[in-house]
Amino acid sequence: MPFPQGSSKKIQNWFKEKGIIIPSDFIDKAELYNDLITSWSARMNIVSKNDLGFLLERHILDSLTPINFIPEAGRLIDIGSGGGFPAVPIALIRPRLEITLLESQHKKILFLKEIQRRLELKNISIVESRLEKFESDIPFDIATVRALPQWENYIQRIKDILAASGKIIYYEKRGEYCLIAK
């Protein structure tokens, strides 16, 4: 399902408002991502069926809301990546940022690997693990958390894998997030 008419202009305006230069391939890759989510959602629950017609606003652009707090380079971990939000849209905007997608459900791992392959995302790695069992030798600069049930129970564990100056970006609800320093 391609983006609705006028979406390209909406994307361009969104980037302009944020003061960010839109990567030349962003719209094409975001549309392919949209199509893959739509087709895979027929087989498994990637996003709510009610959201399928609103992926651009509710998921792709919403994932980028805190982009000005996300460095151009460094290490980011996305906890409970699910369908790749917010990590995949961030990866499209921040190609020099090393992004780890942490997901425990195997079927979603398969989807994420397909996204990585089809969108040619060289800056992401996908790890099938629960947060409680995940280990990393190198700390992360940023952790993103979106749609993780009872996420408050995991704050200390998330802080444990962050660098001393690390931050958590928690997506509270559409268009809103909070930034938590370690």
Secondary structure, 3 states (H helix, E strand, C coil): CCCCCCHHHHHHHHHHHHCCCCCCCHHHHHHHHHHHHHHHHCCCCCCCHHHHHHHHHHHHHHHCCCHHHCCCCEEEEEECCCCCCCHHHHHHHCCCEEEEEEECCHHHHHHHHHHHHHCCCCCEEEEECCHHHCCCCCCEEEEEEECCCCHHHHHHHHHHCEEEEEEEEEEEECCEEEEEEC
